[in-house]
């Protein structure tokens, strides 16, 4: 999401052509700022919002709140190796109420869920992420660019499905890779 705004900046393109959810990364890459402008990041499983990250201002913590998680296969695995793709609906997911919450700064492997007993900001984190989700969903429902032109939703099955014919070369999904032709005439 940040590549397009960064490339527009490098090309000195100032023409608005669409609503952007990314930021120019050059200040971060050049070291003139220490953190990304992204306070919230939204994680999707297919077309479904399944998690939100919040990096509060003036904090090292990065909280991740999971609304649901895919059921990995085989059980105990870190992915969907039996089916080669995680499904994001129905019996293929586990919904969390309250949501699962982690501090990625302290726990990057997401091994120890935060609770009201071990995280004093627990309620505030849930409130802030709920507000961010509402703002985010309003931008999707609106689908209007700042110049008044309609923006086609990118959150449709047609837009997000994997298209193997677009891979430059591919092995067995999801482990794609290319091999050079080493035959010389």
ABEGO torsion letter per residue (X at the ends): XAAAAAAAAAAGBABBABBBABBBAAAAAAGABABBABABBBBBBEABBABBBBBBBGBABBBBBBABBBBBOBBGBABBAAAGBBBABEAABBBBOBBBBBBAAABAAGABBBBAAABAAAAAAAAAAAAAAAAAAAAAAAGBBAAGBBBBBABBAAAABBBAAABABBBBOABBBBBBBABBX
